[in-house]
């Protein structure tokens, strides 16, 4: 008579949990308005940072060149001719850029990997 051995126990593997690091989701959008100003809205349901990088690298921007920035939660807004602009927002905040013709570049939004974010 053959010996009976107990059935081997199978180990259940745990599903891998995605570790979410702060600012690990990155969205990027290029902009180059034609003859009319272009409005870009950045938002996220978690804390976020927005980087604006433009094509201007000289000293003294030409007349009529630049962009404006508005942050919904603070009501703050203003114009700039700086080649780089960085602004942060809290959950469900909105950052709006109005970019004038002649300005080209990129907007980068960084937030948590589980956040719902957009650049529109």
Secondary structure, 3 states (H helix, E strand, C coil): CCCCCCCCCCCCCCCCCCCCCCCCEEEEEEEECCCCCEEEEEEECCCEEEEEEECCCCCCCCCCCCEEEEECCCCEEEEECCCEEEEEECCCEEEEEEECCCCEEEEEEEECCCCCEEEC
